Amino acid sequence: MASRKLTGKDLKKLGFPEGRAIGEAMRVMEIHYKGKSILHKKAMLRKVLDTPALYKKHETLGAIATALLIAEISNKPLTMRQKRIPYSIYGQEGIEPGAINQMEIAMKLPVAKAGALMPDAHQGYGLPIGGVLATENAVIPYGVGVDIGCRMCMTVYGVPPAFAHQSTEALSQMLMDNTRFGQGTFKRPKDHAVLESSLFNEINILKSLKDRAWSQIGSSGGGNHFVEFGITEILNPDNEMNLPIGKYLSVLSHSGSRGLGANIARHYTKLAMDMTKLPSEAKHLAWLDLDKAEGQEYWLAMNLAGDYASACHHQIHERLAKALGEQPLAMIENHHNFAWKEQDTNGNEIIVHRKGATPAGEGVMGIIPGSMTSPGFIVRGKGVGESINSASHGAGRLMSRTRAKQTLSIKDVKKHIKKSGVTLIGSGVDEAPQVYKNIHEVMKRQHDLVEIMGTFHPKVVRMCGTKEARGGFTEVD
């Protein structure tokens, strides 16, 4: 066979790993074996590939051998702990085995320091939804999750709750006019200071995302995200909201960082998996070292996505406050799918990942939603160390989206919603109330973690659907 240059495809077929080893092989072959046939070149490279250590000091093949040895070391999975470190489970009887198995794997990571599993837990990617994981100087993109900084936000108004019953049509129209879901965006998005962050010019991945972030600001995602009017009842006068016992008209929203957060998550998850090789069962738990540029960069991008998610909620609530012609008496906001720098009981810094779990430090306020036909709960954290100062972020899924579509009758779901006195705009059968755990049972299982300060009962709910007409379930986008 006539002599020709080797290509990357040739080397991949031989089994060369992508990266420096391919470059070195092509360079050496072109300089030292230029006149040799392609078969001869491949034969030589096969020998080096089979036993690179034997050729490390070879005059011409040493550079290839060294690159192969480096690749072998960098591609070798890190060693996991033989035994997992202890962690707390709240409401184990209500948690599927898959979620527990994922938590068991996470607690064998070399960087793991502590963990806890909330009663709303169910299986996800890497860390389970409802999983809390503390690490040492390491951040796990999939431990944070794809929808970075997803959160709950509630505004409470001095409007009689009877308004929610008497003005269903008006409230529905307010939601139609002032909220957008999924692919829907506003024709004229409102500006916000978060879009002026210098990080959009300093971090490569963010440069390409600014226009999308601008177009989607003030909107909500698909799936289980919602904006709803409902009735808040304050049960405890000793609350940080300074609200007397009583009932109030309220707005509750649930959404995250939209395309901005999703693309940040994808980019840095891939980077983490390339840089931190783990056994296959743990590969989605790959981390970035916070002492390295990649880890610092993700940390900044994650925090920007969190700020953006908050800005989206604030704009939603600003629009609805204007539509109501009222100023809120109080606002509660708490987020999940995030990582925080906190301290353990010995005062050491830890990185706390809460994926589908919320902060519940002593005195920290939050809201834990149920479903569109069951109440949410306004809570105050008790600061329990065993839970890593955390609580659930909702009721948690009882049924997968696929199973919901296969087993639930739209007619029966509509009947259930109507009986509950809830008006629904959009949504899909995979978000039916029946797919969620019993929120009352979930709250019982975390009684030690939070104190109930009040409740929220949904009355007019808007979610994402292919048709956003009023009156029942459609297939989701």
C-alpha positions, 0 to 999 in steps of 0.5 A: 500500500502506498505511503499516506498520512495517518488521520485521526480516524485511522488512530481511533480505529486502532484504539487510540484515545482522543486527545494528545496521544492522537496528535503525538502519533500523527506528528511522530509518524509524519516526521520519522516514518514519512516514507513508510507504508500505512500498514507499517505505520499502523503496525508500529503504532499497534505495538506502542498502543499495546505496551506503551511502558516498553516504548516510553524511552524509545528515541522516536516512539517515546512521545507517543508512549508518554501521551498514551500513559498520561491518557491511561492515568487520566481515563482511569476511574477514581476509586470510590469508598468501599463503605458509604458514609452514614446519612439520614433518611426521612420517611424511608417507607415512602421513598422508592428503592432507586432513589435510595440506591442513588444516595448510597452511591453518592455517599461513597464519593471520595469528596462526600462529607455528609448527606440526607434524603428528604421525604419527597425523594425520588430517582433522578440523574446522579443525585436523587431528587430530594437528595442533600449532599455535602462535599469538601471543596467540590461542586457537582453540576448534576448534584445541583441539577439541570434547572439551576436555582429553581424556586418557589415565590409567594406574594401575599395581598390584603385582599379578602379571600372571597375575591378568589371565589367570586372573580375566577374569570378575572384572575384567569385572565390576569394569568393569561395576560401576565404569564408565559410558559415553555416556548412562550415569551413576552413580545416586549420583555422587561429589562432587569439588572441581572442581564447587565452582569459582566459575567455574560462577557467574561465566561465563554458559555454565557456569551452565547446565552445572553440573548436567550436569557433576555428573551425568556426573562419573566417567563416560566418553564414547562413540566411542573412549573406553575403560577397560581392564585390561591388563599393563604392562611396564617396559623402562627402569629409569631412569623417573620412576615409580620402577618396576623392570623387570618386568610389572604389572597396570594400568588404562588409561582414555581419555576427556574432559570430557563434555557440559561440554567439548562445550558450551563448545566449541560456544559459543566456536567460534560466538563466535570465528566471529562475531568473527573472519571468515575465508575459507570454507576457514579459517572453523573456525580462527577465534580469540579474542584473549586480550587481550579478555574473550571470549578470557580467558573461554574460557581459564578455561572451557577450563582448568575443562573440563580439570580436570573431565576429570582428575577424571573419570579419577581417580574411575574409577581410585579406584573400580577401585582399591577394587574391586581392594583395591589402591593403585596403585604409580604413575599416568601422565596426559597430555592432548590437545585443549588449549591451553598457554601456553609459550615459543618458542626465543627466550623469547617466549610462544606459545599451543600448540594440541595437537589429538590431540597430546600434550606431549613436552617433555624428561622429560615422561611420557605414554602413547600407546595403540594399539588394543584388540588392539595395545600402547600405549607409555609414553614420555618426551619428548625436548623437540624444538623442531621438533615444538613439544615434542609427540608423537602421542596414539595410533595415529590412524584409518586408516578413517572411521567410515562406511567401517568400518561399510560394509566391516568384518564384525562376525564377522571383527572378533570373530574377530580380537579373540578371537585376540588374547586380548582380552575386549571389553565393548560397542563398535561396529564403527567402533572395530574394531582394523582402523580404526587405523594400525599403532602400531609404524609410528607409533612409528617415525616419532616415534622422535626425539620420545619415548623408550619406557619401557614398554608396555601390552597390553590384556586386558579392554576396556570401551567404549560400545555400545547393548548393554553385554553382554559378548562382542563388537561392537554398534552404538555409541550 
